[in-house]
Amino acid sequence: MAAIESLFKWFAAPSHWSGPDGIPTRLLEHIQISAEAVAIGAVIALPIGIVLGHYGRLGNLAINVSNVGRALPSFGILVIAFQIFGLGDLPIILSLTALAIPPMVTNSYVGLSEVDPDIKDAARGMGYRELAQLLRVELPLAVPLVMAGIRTSAVQVVATATLAALIAGGGFGRYIIDGLAQYDYTKLFAGAVLVAFLALATELSLAGLERLLTPRGIRLVKVNATRRATTFKTA
């Protein structure tokens, strides 16, 4: 209970809500680092996964290569990038981008490759050209899986961005690293709570965006399937 009370007092202190080490400043730093890494990762990963999924070729190779990237520890990439580029945001963003790419490549490939071939044939029969078929038929159907990959990447990046503080970066990781160095465990605990809440907010926000982007017909199918499953369990 003493730890919880100390945590509430830490958040209630006005000094923690202003200045260069205040929560709003650290929040903006954390969001900036994470958003840049996810955006760069999306620019690289989504076109690769979407094109390969559309044509149904080299998919296993792409997934295996992306899984190799997933196996590399972010801390190891961060240390290597720090040795090459020194202090600053660049090594942080590079390591987080490497973490963001694999889920987006995998999910976008699977989402496009699993579109029903009959639907593709119907689109061609209606006169859709290749690009129009991809943008107006296949991508809307693949939105749930594509967005799931983006959500996974974003949450992982937000959680891992705390490592930025190890090489003098900003964000909520600053509270964790500084709290550990200063034996200020309330500050460390507060940093961990802030990171957890930001990761949760990221998940919920992207889940809402996924719902907006998912075609209404697919949403209705999911709702009906959930209702049938619930009815079956309670019967």
N, C-alpha and C positions, 0 to 999 in steps of 0.2 A: 504493500500500500504506500510505503514511503516513496518508492520509485515513481509510482503513478502521480502522487501529489507533487513531487519535484518536477515531473514532466509538465503538469498543468501550470505550475508556477513559471516554468521556463517559457511556455507559450504565452503566458499572460504578461510577461515583461515587455514594456514598450520598446526597450532597446533592441529586442530581437525582431522588430518589425520595421526598422529603418536603418539607413546607412548601407555601406558596401557589403556588410556581412548580414544584412537583414533578410528575412524570409522572402519578401517579394523579389529582391535582387537575385538571390540564389535560385528562386523558382524560374525566373526569366533565363538565367544562365543554363539551368538544367534543360529547360524546354528548347532553347536554341540549339544546344549541342545535340540533343536527341532528334529534333526535327530535321536538322541538316543531315544527320547520318541516315535517317529513314528515307528522306527525300532522295538523296544520292543513291541509296540502295534500290529504291523503287525505279529510278530512271535506268539503272543497270539491269535489274532482275526482271521486272515485269515484261519488257519487250522480248527478252530471251524466252521466258516461260510461255508467254502468249503465242509467239510465233511457232515455237516447237510444238506446243499443244495443238495449235491449229492444223499444222501439217502432219503431226503424229510421227515425227522423225527425230532421232537422236535424243529422245526424251530420257532414256535410261542413263545415257552419258551425262546429260546436264544435271540430272538428279544426283548421280554419283559424285560429280565434281562439286556440286553445292554441298553435299553431305561431308565431303572432305573439309570444306571451309567451315562447316558447323563443328567439326571435331577439333579445329584449332582453338586453343584457349584464348579468350579475349585479352587476358592479362599478358600472355606471351606476345601477342601481336602488338599490344600497347608498348611493351618494353622495346621491341625491335623498332617500331616506328619512332619511339622517343630517341633511340640511339642514332637514327638516321636524320630526323628532322628537328630534334631538340624540343624545348618547351613550346607550348602554344596549343591551339585547338587542333592543328592539322593531325598530329599523331592520334589524338583522341577520336576525331571523326573517322579517320581511316580504320581504326580498330573496331569502332561501332558499326561502320558500314559493312565490314566483313562479316559481322555478326548478323546484320539485317538481311543480307542477300539470300542465304539458303532457303528460309521458309517461303519467301516470296517467289523464288524460282520454282520450287517444288509445287506449291499450291496453285500457282497460275498455270503451270503445265498440266497438272492433274485436272483442274477445272475445265480447261479447254479441250483436253483429250477425251473427257468423259461426256461431252455433249453427244446426244443420241445421233448416230449417223443418218437416221431417217429424217431428223429435223434438218440436217445439213442438205440432204437431197431435196427436201421440200423447198428449202430456201433457193437452191439452184433452179429448181423447177419454176419458181415464181419470178425468175429473172434477176436474182441478186448477183452482183459481181462479187469477186473474192473479198475485197475490202469491205463492202457493204454487208456481206454475210457475216464477216468477223465482228464488225462493230455493232450491227443491229440485231443479230440473232445469237451468235455464240457467246460474246462477252456478257450480255445481260444474263444469260443462263449460268455463266460461270462466276458471277459476282460473289455469291456466298463463299465459295472456296478461295477466290482471289483475295477477298477482304479478310478471310480468316488468316491467310498468310501475312497480310499487312499488320493485322492486329497482333499476331504472335511476334513479329519482328519488332513492332513498336514497343510492346511491353518489355521484351527482352532488352532492348536498347535503353529504355528509361531506367530499368533496374541496374544495368551494367554501367551506365553513365556515371555512377558514383566513383568509378575508378579514375575519372578525370582528375580528382583531387590528389591522386598520387603523384602527378607530374605538374602540380601547381595550377590545375584547372579549377573551374568554378562548379556551381551546382550544389545540390544537397549533400553530395559526397564530402564537401568541405567540412560540414558539421561532424560527419562520422570520423574522418581522418584527424581533424583537429581535436575532437573530443577524446579520441584514443590517445593522441600524443600528450594531451594536457591532463589526462586522467579525469576528464569531465564526462562521466558516463551518462549524465542526464542529457548533455548536448549530443552525445553519440546516439542515445536512444531516440531523441527528437529527430535527428537526421534520418534514422532508419524508418521512423513513423512517417515522415514527410515523403520519403521515396516510395513507401508502400502505398500511401494515399494517391500519389501522382500516378503510379502504375495502375492502380484501380480506376482512377479517373480516365486514364488513357484507354483502358479496355472498354469502359462504359461508353465513352464518346465515340470510339470507332465502331462499337456494336450498334449504336444509334445511326451512324453514317451508313453502315452496311444495310440496315433496315430501309433507309431512304433510297439507297441505290438498287436494292433488290426489286425486280418487277413484282407488281401486285399479285399476279397469278401464282408466282412461286411462293410468295408469303402465305397465300391462302392454302396452297397445297400443304405447306409445313404445318400450319395451324390445324388443318383437318386431320393430318396424320398424327399430330400430338393428341388431339381429342380422342381419336380412335384408340390410340395406345392407352390413354388414361381410362377410357371406358372398359377396355379389355381387362386391365389390371383390377378394376374395382368390381367387375362382374363376378 
